[in-house]
Amino acid sequence: MNDAPLQPGQVLARGVARHLRQHDFVSIEEFVPTRGLRMDVFALGPKGEFWVIECKSGRADFMSDSKWQGYLDWADRFFWAVDADFPTEILPEGTGLIIADGHDAEILRMGPERPLAPARRKVLLQKFARHAARRLQALRDPGVSPLFGPD
C-alpha cells in the first residue's frame, strides 16, 4: 500500500469522489479511456451517465493543461474541480465547476450535457467495470498489479 502523502490534485479528487457518492455516483481516479488521456475523476451515475472531473490545484496547473478538450468526447458532462482560492474566472465557459477540498465538494455549476453515443457508452462501461475490478483485486491480493492486463 502506498503511504505517500497525497498531491494537491489527489486531495481535490478525494473530496469530489466523496461528494459524488452523495448523488449515487461511483468513481475511479486516474482513469485512462484511451492512450494519451488520463482523467482525474471518471464518475458513473445511477442512470448510466458519465462525468469527467479534472482537478486543478492552481493557476499554473490549469494553464499547463492542453488536453482537457479531448475529454469532452468521453463524458456526458465535464467539470473542473478546484479549491476555494482558485481564480475561477480563468476557467472556460460552458464547463462545470466544483469547489472541493479533501473532505467534500460542492457543485457550483453543472457542465452542459453532451450525451455520449451508445457505442461509446458501452465501451466506457466495460472499461470502467474492468478497471474497477482490477483495482479491487489488487487491493485484496497485493501480489497482483492493478495495471497488469491487456486493457
Number of C-alpha atoms within 10 A of each C-alpha: 6 5 5 6 8 12 10 16 20 20 19 29 31 21 19 28 24 19 19 20 13 10 10 13 20 17 26 19 17 15 19 17 17 11 6 8 14 17 19 23 25 26 26 22 15 10 8 13 17 24 23 25 29 26 26 22 19 16 14 9 11 18 11 8 11 8 11 16 10 10 18 17 14 23 24 20 23 26 23 24 29 28 21 12 9 16 11 17 7 10 15 10 9 13 16 21 23 25 22 25 21 18 14 18 23 15 17 11 14 14 21 13 15 13 14 18 12 9 8 13 18 13 11 19 15 12 17 19 11 13 19 17 13 17 16 12 15 17 14 10 11 10 9 13 13 17 11 9 8 4 10
